[in-house]
Amino acid sequence: VVCLASTRPLLVCSVPPSVSRGGFLSLGPEVSGLVLDAAFNLKVARWRGDAHDLPRGHTCLELALMLASTFNDLRSASAVCKAWRAGLFHVHFTGAMRVVLQVAEAHEDVRVPGPHEYFKLCLRHYARPMDDGLAITHDPMFRRCAWGVSIDELQLSAPTGWRPAHGNDWTGEPVGGMLRKLAPAFYAFARELFPDARLPWSQNLDRDGMSTHGDGVRTRWTSLLDDRCGSARFDGDAHLLARCEPNGTPRLFTFAGEQLTSDAHLEPAFRVLESRLAAKSSGLRVILTGMRHGWSCSYRPQRGQALCEFCAEYGLGGGCRQCKEKRGWSTLKAQETLKFQVVGDVPVPHVELCISGMCVPWFRT
């Protein structure tokens, strides 16, 4: 039995005779080294969960405390004997940190955060109000590093001013009809842009809705990803890197250090987009006219005893997962939006494709 501060509950390991050569539960230093090797697998500290509606998983500070505790135990265990020191020599803490922060695959020319930057940023910004999550993006230490981004939304949208003549029947809404025509081609475009990303891609492209922005503009949207409440959930993996430009806006990069919206990445995806639109014979085509980049903060203040709007409206007294979660939370996201002019017989002249992802591991409660 090996008892370490970073293992809950106590770590118990049974070693078969074929490995230990000394009978069941042999606890010689060499065998115990195998146990310690499993105990100090820092991959368990990786952020796991999703970042939609109600984020779940370890917070940034919990990850930092877990890593600090594990590193302290590692140093103590290494001092016990030469066999244990040799068995744990391969645990390079800076390298392990990169695995936890999901930037280990970044190109050597890309500057990624080390233990000093991560711990200091956690302590400096964790106590900020939930609605002040963007403050960290102004920190010079944050701006110097590239951070992992876990994509949580790919959304095709367009503004709409149409309202139903009677009741709440949106069947004839023209912008939604246009998005349904364009969505399969943009789905193929996104798959070409992210060929290796393990995402819950939508098979039916039937997840859509309406949003009202702070300036009063209403947009109709269609998601290229499946409903996260279904069987295909996000696993928290980082798909891209985000790093700040000199003006502070984020740019998304591949792990090889290539900009996501560079010509080399966009041109093959554009060819797929154009060929899919031509194959549909809809008479529509699109032209890229601009891009926007920015950080955003999703947050919710601490909830009281009241039910959410949906449960209150439909009389679901037990409440949903969001109702039962009383903590406040905040996540940091990086976004890139591609704006396209739509040529053809369409109700609005432009559509936008928003690529949004959580900046791992900046989730706070």
C-alpha positions in Angstrom: 0.0 0.0 0.0 1.3 3.4 -1.0 -0.3 6.4 0.7 0.3 9.8 -0.9 -1.3 13.1 -0.3 -2.4 13.4 -4.0 -4.2 10.1 -4.1 -7.8 9.8 -2.8 -8.6 7.2 -1.6 -5.5 5.4 -0.6 -3.7 3.8 -3.5 -3.7 0.0 -3.2 -1.8 -2.0 -5.8 -1.7 -5.8 -6.3 1.4 -6.9 -8.2 1.2 -10.4 -9.8 4.2 -12.8 -9.1 5.2 -12.7 -12.8 6.0 -9.0 -12.3 7.2 -8.8 -8.8 9.1 -12.2 -8.7 8.6 -12.1 -5.0 5.1 -13.3 -4.4 1.8 -11.5 -4.1 2.0 -7.8 -3.0 5.8 -7.7 -2.9 6.7 -4.2 -1.8 10.4 -4.1 -2.7 11.6 -0.8 -4.0 11.7 -2.0 -7.6 8.1 -3.1 -7.5 6.9 0.0 -5.6 8.5 2.0 -8.3 5.9 0.6 -10.7 3.2 1.7 -8.2 4.6 5.2 -8.0 4.9 5.4 -11.8 1.1 4.9 -11.9 0.5 7.3 -9.0 2.5 10.1 -10.7 0.7 9.9 -14.1 -0.1 13.6 -14.4 -2.5 13.0 -17.3 -5.2 12.5 -14.7 -5.1 16.2 -14.0 -6.2 17.1 -17.6 -9.3 19.2 -17.8 -12.2 16.9 -18.9 -15.8 17.9 -19.5 -17.6 20.3 -21.7 -17.9 24.1 -21.8 -21.6 24.5 -22.8 -24.4 26.0 -20.7 -23.0 24.4 -17.5 -19.3 23.7 -17.7 -18.0 20.7 -15.7 -14.5 19.4 -14.8 -11.7 20.7 -12.6 -11.3 24.4 -12.3 -8.0 26.1 -13.2 -7.2 26.5 -9.5 -8.0 22.9 -8.7 -5.7 21.8 -11.5 -2.9 24.0 -10.1 -3.4 22.6 -6.6 -3.5 19.1 -7.8 -0.2 19.6 -9.7 1.5 21.3 -6.9 0.5 18.5 -4.4 1.6 15.8 -6.8 4.9 17.5 -7.4 5.5 17.8 -3.7 4.8 14.1 -3.2 7.0 13.3 -6.1 10.0 15.0 -4.5 9.3 13.3 -1.2 9.0 9.9 -2.8 12.2 10.4 -4.8 14.1 11.1 -1.6 13.2 7.6 -0.1 15.7 5.5 -2.0 17.8 5.3 -5.2 15.4 2.8 -6.8 12.4 5.1 -6.4 14.5 8.1 -7.6 15.5 6.2 -10.7 11.9 5.1 -11.3 10.6 8.6 -11.1 13.4 10.3 -12.9 11.4 10.3 -16.2 8.7 12.6 -14.7 9.9 15.9 -16.0 7.5 18.4 -14.3 7.7 21.1 -17.0 6.9 18.5 -19.7 4.1 17.1 -17.6 2.6 20.5 -17.2 2.4 20.8 -21.0 0.5 17.6 -21.1 -1.9 18.7 -18.5 -2.5 22.1 -20.3 -2.8 20.2 -23.6 0.0 22.1 -25.3 2.6 19.3 -25.4 2.1 18.8 -29.1 2.9 22.4 -29.9 5.8 23.1 -32.3 9.1 23.9 -30.5 8.9 27.5 -31.9 5.6 28.1 -30.2 5.9 29.5 -26.6 3.7 27.6 -24.3 3.1 28.2 -20.5 5.3 26.7 -17.9 4.6 26.0 -14.2 5.6 29.5 -13.2 3.3 31.3 -15.6 0.4 29.0 -15.0 0.5 29.1 -11.2 1.1 32.8 -11.1 -1.9 33.5 -13.4 -4.1 31.2 -11.4 -3.4 33.0 -8.2 -3.5 36.5 -9.8 -6.9 36.1 -11.5 -8.9 33.4 -9.8 -10.6 35.6 -7.2 -11.9 38.1 -9.8 -15.7 38.5 -10.3 -17.3 36.1 -12.7 -18.2 38.8 -15.1 -14.6 40.0 -15.2 -13.2 36.9 -17.0 -11.6 39.0 -19.8 -9.2 40.7 -17.5 -6.7 37.9 -17.8 -6.4 38.6 -21.6 -4.7 41.9 -20.7 -2.1 40.3 -18.5 1.3 40.4 -20.3 2.2 36.9 -18.9 -1.0 35.5 -20.5 -0.3 37.2 -23.8 3.2 35.8 -24.1 2.0 32.2 -24.2 -0.1 30.0 -26.5 -3.0 28.2 -24.9 -5.0 25.1 -25.9 -8.5 25.7 -27.3 -11.3 23.1 -27.1 -13.8 23.9 -29.9 -17.3 23.9 -28.5 -19.3 25.6 -31.3 -19.3 26.0 -35.0 -22.2 28.1 -36.0 -23.5 29.5 -39.3 -25.7 32.6 -38.7 -27.3 35.5 -40.4 -29.4 38.5 -39.2 -33.2 38.4 -39.5 -35.9 41.0 -39.0 -38.7 38.7 -40.0 -41.5 38.0 -37.5 -44.4 35.6 -37.8 -47.8 37.1 -38.8 -49.6 35.0 -36.2 -48.5 33.3 -33.0 -45.1 31.7 -32.9 -45.1 29.9 -36.3 -41.7 30.4 -37.9 -42.2 27.9 -40.7 -41.9 30.4 -43.5 -38.9 32.4 -42.0 -36.7 33.1 -45.1 -33.3 33.4 -43.4 -33.6 30.0 -41.8 -34.5 28.5 -45.2 -31.4 30.1 -46.7 -29.2 28.7 -43.9 -30.6 25.2 -44.4 -29.6 25.4 -48.0 -26.1 26.6 -47.2 -25.4 24.4 -44.1 -24.4 21.2 -45.9 -21.7 23.0 -47.9 -20.4 24.8 -44.8 -20.4 21.5 -43.0 -18.1 20.1 -45.6 -16.0 23.3 -45.4 -15.6 22.9 -41.6 -14.7 19.2 -41.9 -11.9 20.1 -44.4 -10.7 22.9 -42.1 -10.6 20.5 -39.1 -9.8 17.1 -40.7 -8.4 15.5 -37.5 -10.6 17.1 -34.9 -12.7 14.6 -32.8 -15.9 16.6 -32.6 -19.5 15.6 -32.3 -20.3 16.5 -35.9 -23.9 16.9 -36.7 -25.3 14.3 -39.1 -28.6 16.0 -39.8 -27.8 19.7 -39.3 -31.1 20.1 -37.4 -29.8 22.0 -34.4 -30.8 25.7 -35.0 -32.3 28.6 -33.1 -32.6 32.3 -32.7 -30.4 34.7 -30.7 -30.9 38.4 -29.7 -27.7 40.3 -29.1 -27.0 43.3 -26.8 -27.6 45.8 -29.6 -31.0 44.3 -30.3 -30.1 42.6 -33.5 -31.7 39.1 -33.9 -29.8 36.4 -35.7 -30.9 33.0 -37.0 -28.3 30.2 -36.6 -27.6 26.6 -37.5 -25.0 24.6 -35.7 -22.6 22.3 -37.5 -22.1 20.3 -34.3 -24.5 17.9 -32.6 -26.5 18.5 -29.4 -24.1 18.1 -26.5 -26.9 16.7 -24.4 -27.0 13.6 -26.6 -24.6 10.7 -26.8 -21.8 12.5 -28.6 -20.2 14.6 -25.9 -17.1 16.7 -25.8 -14.2 15.2 -24.0 -12.3 18.5 -23.3 -9.5 17.8 -25.8 -7.7 20.9 -27.2 -8.1 21.0 -31.0 -6.1 24.2 -31.6 -3.9 26.8 -30.0 -4.7 30.5 -29.3 -2.2 33.2 -28.8 -2.5 37.0 -28.7 -1.5 39.4 -31.5 0.3 42.5 -30.4 -3.0 44.3 -30.1 -4.3 41.6 -27.7 -6.8 39.9 -30.1 -6.5 36.1 -30.3 -5.5 34.1 -33.4 -6.1 30.4 -33.7 -3.2 28.2 -34.8 -2.6 24.5 -35.4 -0.2 22.7 -33.1 2.4 23.0 -35.9 2.2 26.8 -35.5 0.3 27.5 -38.7 -2.5 30.1 -38.6 -5.9 28.5 -39.0 -7.2 31.2 -41.4 -4.0 31.3 -43.5 -4.3 30.9 -47.3 -2.7 27.4 -47.0 -5.5 26.2 -44.7 -8.5 28.1 -46.2 -7.9 27.4 -50.0 -8.5 23.6 -49.8 -11.6 24.2 -47.7 -12.9 26.9 -50.1 -12.6 24.5 -53.0 -14.8 22.0 -51.1 -17.3 24.7 -50.2 -17.6 25.9 -53.8 -17.9 22.4 -55.2 -20.7 21.5 -52.8 -22.6 24.6 -53.6 -22.2 24.0 -57.3 -23.4 20.4 -56.9 -26.6 21.5 -55.2 -27.6 23.6 -58.3 -29.1 26.2 -55.9 -27.7 29.1 -57.8 -25.9 30.3 -54.6 -22.3 31.0 -54.2 -20.3 32.7 -51.4 -17.3 35.1 -51.2 -15.2 35.6 -48.1 -15.3 39.3 -47.3 -13.8 39.6 -43.8 -12.7 38.1 -40.5 -13.1 39.0 -36.9 -11.1 37.8 -33.9 -11.8 38.2 -30.2 -11.9 36.8 -26.7 -15.2 36.3 -25.0 -16.3 35.4 -21.5 -19.3 33.1 -20.7 -20.4 33.4 -17.1 -23.3 32.9 -14.8 -23.7 34.5 -11.3 -24.4 32.3 -8.4 -27.9 30.9 -8.7 -30.4 31.1 -5.8 -33.3 28.7 -5.3 -35.3 29.8 -8.4 -35.7 27.4 -11.4 -34.3 28.3 -14.8 -36.7 29.9 -17.3 -37.4 26.6 -19.2 -38.2 24.6 -16.0 -40.3 27.4 -14.6 -42.3 27.8 -17.9 -43.0 24.1 -18.2 -43.6 23.4 -14.6 -40.6 21.0 -14.1 -40.5 21.3 -10.3 -37.5 18.9 -9.9 -35.3 21.2 -12.0 -32.6 20.3 -14.6 -28.9 20.0 -14.2 -28.5 23.8 -14.5 -31.1 24.5 -11.8 -29.4 22.1 -9.4 -26.0 23.7 -9.9 -26.0 26.7 -7.5 -22.4 27.8 -8.1 -21.5 30.6 -10.4 -19.1 29.9 -13.2 -16.9 31.6 -15.8 -15.1 30.4 -18.9 -12.8 32.1 -21.3 -13.3 31.6 -25.0 -11.4 32.4 -28.2 -13.4 33.2 -31.3 -12.8 33.6 -35.0 -15.6 34.7 -37.3 -15.5 34.4 -41.1 -17.9 36.7 -43.0 -19.2 35.6 -46.4 -21.2 37.5 -49.0 -23.9 35.4 -50.5 -24.6 35.8 -54.2 -27.9 34.8 -55.5 -31.6 35.1 -54.7 -31.3 35.4 -50.9 -33.1 37.4 -48.1 -29.9 38.8 -46.6 -26.6 39.5 -48.3 -24.2 38.0 -45.7 -23.7 35.0 -43.5 -21.1 34.3 -40.8 -19.3 31.2 -39.6 -18.3 31.5 -36.0 -15.5 29.2 -34.6 -15.6 29.3 -30.9 -13.7 27.3 -28.3 -12.9 27.3 -24.6 -9.4 28.4 -23.6 -8.2 25.4 -21.6 -8.0 25.4 -18.6 -9.5 28.8 -17.7 -12.7 27.5 -16.1 -13.6 29.0 -12.7 -16.4 28.5 -10.2 
